[in-house]
Amino acid sequence: MSKPPRKLTAREKAEHEKYLELVKERMPKSRTLLRCALAFVTGGAICCIGQLIGDIGVVWLKLDRETSGTFISVMLIFIAALLTGLGVYDKIGTVAGAGSVVPITGFSNSVVAPAMEHRSEGIVMGVCAQLFTIAGPVLVYGITSSVIVGLITWIVQML
């Protein structure tokens, strides 16, 4: 059995109240709503840029709708990788938060950023070895789970 907590003296209560006021005064204000709004706007802007790229592909390059989806993905990955290499994407990420991480551009950034960080170690041991340090587990588990789901679906269809 544990003992009940002892009662605080009047002096201890006053010190506790003073401490709570100090904590409340120095604690940073929550910016959750602002962060959510910035993430929403940034993610939406990336999607709008993707739609613009798709429309350009359909109108100027005469791509069909199916091919334009691939074109959009490739272009967004390329643009995000380029901006990561130039150091711009990280600045966008500090402002936008999850809005820049969730779309396909965030995946591109997670592949390129470690490679750029270790480029001083050389092409093979630096850039190439570090390409998939962050995105690698995502790829491994994503591909593995999709293969398992595909096999289960195939087996169920055979029955």
C-alpha positions as CSV (number, residue, x, y, z in Angstrom):
1,M,0.0,0.0,0.0
2,S,1.3,3.4,-0.8
3,K,1.0,6.3,1.5
4,P,-1.3,9.2,0.6
5,P,0.5,12.3,-0.6
6,R,1.2,14.7,2.2
7,K,-0.5,18.0,2.4
8,L,1.4,21.1,1.3
9,T,2.0,23.9,3.7
10,A,0.7,27.4,2.9
11,R,4.3,28.4,2.0
12,E,4.7,25.4,-0.3
13,K,1.3,26.1,-2.0
14,A,2.4,29.7,-2.6
15,E,5.7,28.6,-4.1
16,H,3.9,26.0,-6.3
17,E,1.5,28.7,-7.6
18,K,4.4,31.1,-8.3
19,Y,6.2,28.3,-10.2
20,L,3.0,27.5,-12.3
21,E,2.7,31.2,-13.1
22,L,6.4,31.3,-14.2
23,V,5.9,28.2,-16.3
24,K,2.8,29.7,-18.0
25,E,4.6,33.0,-18.6
26,R,7.6,31.3,-20.2
27,M,5.9,28.5,-22.1
28,P,5.7,29.2,-25.9
29,K,2.3,29.9,-27.2
30,S,0.7,27.2,-29.3
31,R,0.7,27.8,-33.0
32,T,-1.2,24.6,-34.0
33,L,-3.9,26.4,-36.0
34,L,-1.3,28.5,-37.9
35,R,0.8,25.4,-38.6
36,C,-2.3,23.5,-39.8
37,A,-3.3,26.4,-42.1
38,L,0.2,26.7,-43.6
39,A,0.4,22.9,-44.1
40,F,-3.0,23.0,-45.8
41,V,-2.1,26.0,-48.1
42,T,1.3,24.5,-49.0
43,G,-0.1,21.1,-49.8
44,G,-2.9,22.7,-51.8
45,A,-0.4,24.8,-53.7
46,I,1.7,21.7,-54.5
47,C,-1.4,20.0,-55.8
48,C,-2.3,23.1,-57.9
49,I,1.2,23.1,-59.4
50,G,0.8,19.4,-60.2
51,Q,-2.5,20.2,-61.9
52,L,-0.9,23.0,-63.9
53,I,1.9,20.6,-65.0
54,G,-0.8,18.1,-66.0
55,D,-2.7,20.6,-68.0
56,I,0.5,21.7,-69.7
57,G,1.2,18.1,-70.6
58,V,-2.2,17.6,-72.0
59,V,-2.4,20.9,-74.0
60,W,1.1,21.4,-75.2
61,L,2.6,17.9,-75.2
62,K,-0.6,16.2,-76.3
63,L,-0.5,13.6,-73.5
64,D,-3.5,11.5,-72.7
65,R,-4.9,11.6,-69.2
66,E,-3.2,8.4,-68.1
67,T,0.2,9.5,-69.3
68,S,-0.2,12.9,-67.9
69,G,-0.5,11.4,-64.3
70,T,2.9,9.8,-64.8
71,F,4.2,13.1,-66.2
72,I,2.9,15.0,-63.2
73,S,4.6,12.6,-60.7
74,V,7.9,12.7,-62.5
75,M,8.0,16.4,-62.8
76,L,7.0,17.0,-59.2
77,I,9.7,14.6,-58.0
78,F,12.2,16.3,-60.3
79,I,11.3,19.8,-59.1
80,A,11.4,18.8,-55.4
81,A,14.8,17.1,-55.9
82,L,16.1,20.2,-57.6
83,L,14.8,22.5,-54.9
84,T,16.3,20.2,-52.3
85,G,19.7,20.3,-54.0
86,L,19.5,24.1,-54.1
87,G,18.6,24.3,-50.4
88,V,15.2,25.8,-51.1
89,Y,12.9,22.9,-50.2
90,D,14.2,22.8,-46.6
91,K,13.3,26.4,-46.2
92,I,9.8,25.7,-47.6
93,G,9.5,22.8,-45.2
94,T,10.4,24.9,-42.1
95,V,7.5,27.2,-42.9
96,A,5.0,24.7,-44.4
97,G,5.6,21.7,-42.1
98,A,3.6,18.6,-43.1
99,G,2.2,20.4,-46.1
100,S,5.5,19.9,-47.9
101,V,6.2,16.4,-46.5
102,V,3.0,14.6,-47.3
103,P,2.8,14.9,-51.1
104,I,5.1,13.0,-53.4
105,T,7.5,16.0,-53.2
106,G,8.2,15.1,-49.6
107,F,9.3,11.6,-50.6
108,S,11.6,13.2,-53.2
109,N,13.1,15.4,-50.5
110,S,13.6,12.5,-48.1
111,V,15.6,10.7,-50.8
112,V,17.8,13.6,-51.9
113,A,18.4,15.4,-48.6
114,P,20.6,12.7,-47.0
115,A,22.5,12.3,-50.2
116,M,23.2,16.0,-50.3
117,E,24.2,16.0,-46.7
118,H,26.9,13.3,-47.2
119,R,28.2,14.4,-50.6
120,S,31.6,15.3,-49.1
121,E,32.2,11.6,-48.6
122,G,32.3,11.0,-52.3
123,I,29.9,9.7,-55.0
124,V,29.7,6.1,-54.0
125,M,30.1,6.1,-50.2
126,G,28.4,9.5,-49.7
127,V,25.7,10.2,-52.3
128,C,24.8,6.7,-53.5
129,A,25.0,5.0,-50.1
130,Q,22.8,7.6,-48.4
131,L,20.1,8.0,-51.1
132,F,17.6,5.7,-49.4
133,T,18.5,6.0,-45.7
134,I,15.2,7.7,-44.8
135,A,13.0,6.6,-47.7
136,G,14.5,3.0,-47.8
137,P,12.3,1.6,-45.0
138,V,9.2,3.2,-46.5
139,L,10.0,1.5,-49.8
140,V,10.9,-1.8,-48.3
141,Y,7.7,-2.0,-46.2
142,G,5.5,-0.5,-48.9
143,I,6.7,-2.9,-51.6
144,T,6.6,-5.9,-49.2
145,S,3.1,-5.1,-48.0
146,S,1.8,-4.6,-51.6
147,V,3.3,-7.9,-52.7
148,I,1.7,-9.7,-49.7
149,V,-1.7,-8.0,-50.4
150,G,-1.4,-8.9,-54.1
151,L,-0.6,-12.6,-53.2
152,I,-3.5,-12.8,-50.8
153,T,-5.8,-11.2,-53.5
154,W,-4.6,-13.7,-56.1
155,I,-5.1,-16.7,-53.8
156,V,-8.6,-15.5,-52.8
157,Q,-9.5,-15.1,-56.5
158,M,-8.2,-18.6,-57.3
159,L,-10.7,-20.1,-54.7
